Amino acid sequence: MKRLLMTCLCGVALLVCGCTTSHYSAAHTEYKVVYGRHIPSSEAGPSAFEKALNEAANAGWVLVSASERDDGVAFGVMKREKKSE
C-alpha cells in the first residue's frame, strides 16, 4: 500500500512538473547585443542607443537587460525566437 501511494505521488509530481515546464527553450532563442551613446536629454531627440533599440524591436527583438558604461556608451541584451530556416 505504501509503495502504491509513493508511486502515485511521484507520478502526480512528474505530471505537474511536465505541465508547467515551458516548451519555449533556449534552443529556440537567439540573442544579440546593441550599443550606442546614450544622452539622457529628450530635447535632443532619440539617442543613438534608443535608435538601435527601436530598430531591433521593429525586427522582433525584445530587450532583456540594459546598462551603461562609464564612458556613456549604453548596451542592451536583446532576444527573440529563432526564425525558421
C-alpha positions as CSV (number, residue, x, y, z in Angstrom):
1,M,0.0,0.0,0.0
2,K,2.8,2.4,0.9
3,R,4.6,1.6,-2.4
4,L,1.4,2.3,-4.4
5,L,1.0,5.6,-2.6
6,M,4.6,6.7,-3.3
7,T,4.3,5.6,-6.9
8,C,1.1,7.7,-7.3
9,L,2.7,10.7,-5.6
10,C,5.7,10.5,-7.9
11,G,3.5,10.2,-10.9
12,V,1.5,13.3,-10.0
13,A,4.7,15.2,-9.2
14,L,6.1,14.4,-12.7
15,L,2.8,15.2,-14.4
16,V,2.7,18.6,-12.6
17,C,6.3,19.4,-13.4
18,G,5.9,18.4,-17.0
19,C,2.7,20.5,-17.5
20,T,4.4,23.6,-16.0
21,T,7.6,23.4,-18.0
22,S,7.8,25.9,-20.8
23,H,8.1,24.4,-24.3
24,Y,10.0,27.6,-25.3
25,S,13.6,26.6,-24.7
26,A,16.9,28.3,-25.2
27,A,17.5,26.2,-28.2
28,H,14.8,28.2,-30.0
29,T,16.1,31.6,-28.8
30,E,18.8,33.8,-30.3
31,Y,20.5,36.8,-28.6
32,K,22.4,39.9,-29.6
33,V,23.9,43.0,-28.0
34,V,23.2,46.5,-29.3
35,Y,25.4,49.5,-28.4
36,G,25.0,53.3,-28.7
37,R,25.8,56.5,-27.0
38,H,23.1,57.4,-24.6
39,I,22.2,61.1,-23.9
40,P,19.6,61.3,-21.2
41,S,18.1,64.5,-22.5
42,S,14.9,64.0,-24.5
43,E,15.3,67.5,-26.0
44,A,18.0,66.3,-28.3
45,G,15.7,63.6,-29.8
46,P,16.3,59.9,-29.5
47,S,19.9,58.9,-28.6
48,A,21.9,56.5,-30.8
49,F,21.1,53.8,-28.2
50,E,17.4,54.5,-28.4
51,K,17.5,54.3,-32.2
52,A,19.4,51.0,-32.0
53,L,16.8,49.6,-29.5
54,N,13.9,50.8,-31.7
55,E,15.4,49.2,-34.8
56,A,15.9,45.9,-33.0
57,A,12.4,46.0,-31.6
58,N,11.0,46.6,-35.1
59,A,12.8,43.4,-36.2
60,G,11.2,41.4,-33.4
61,W,13.9,41.6,-30.7
62,V,12.9,42.1,-27.0
63,L,15.1,43.9,-24.5
64,V,16.3,41.6,-21.7
65,S,18.8,43.8,-19.9
66,A,20.5,47.2,-20.4
67,S,23.3,49.1,-18.7
68,E,25.7,51.9,-19.3
69,R,29.5,52.0,-19.2
70,D,31.5,54.8,-17.5
71,D,32.2,56.4,-20.9
72,G,28.5,56.9,-21.7
73,V,28.1,54.1,-24.1
74,A,25.0,52.0,-23.3
75,F,24.4,48.4,-24.3
76,G,21.4,46.2,-24.3
77,V,21.0,42.5,-24.5
78,M,18.2,41.5,-26.8
79,K,16.5,38.2,-27.5
80,R,13.9,36.7,-29.9
81,E,12.6,33.4,-31.1
82,K,14.8,31.9,-33.8
83,K,13.3,32.3,-37.3
84,S,12.6,29.2,-39.3
85,E,15.4,28.5,-41.8
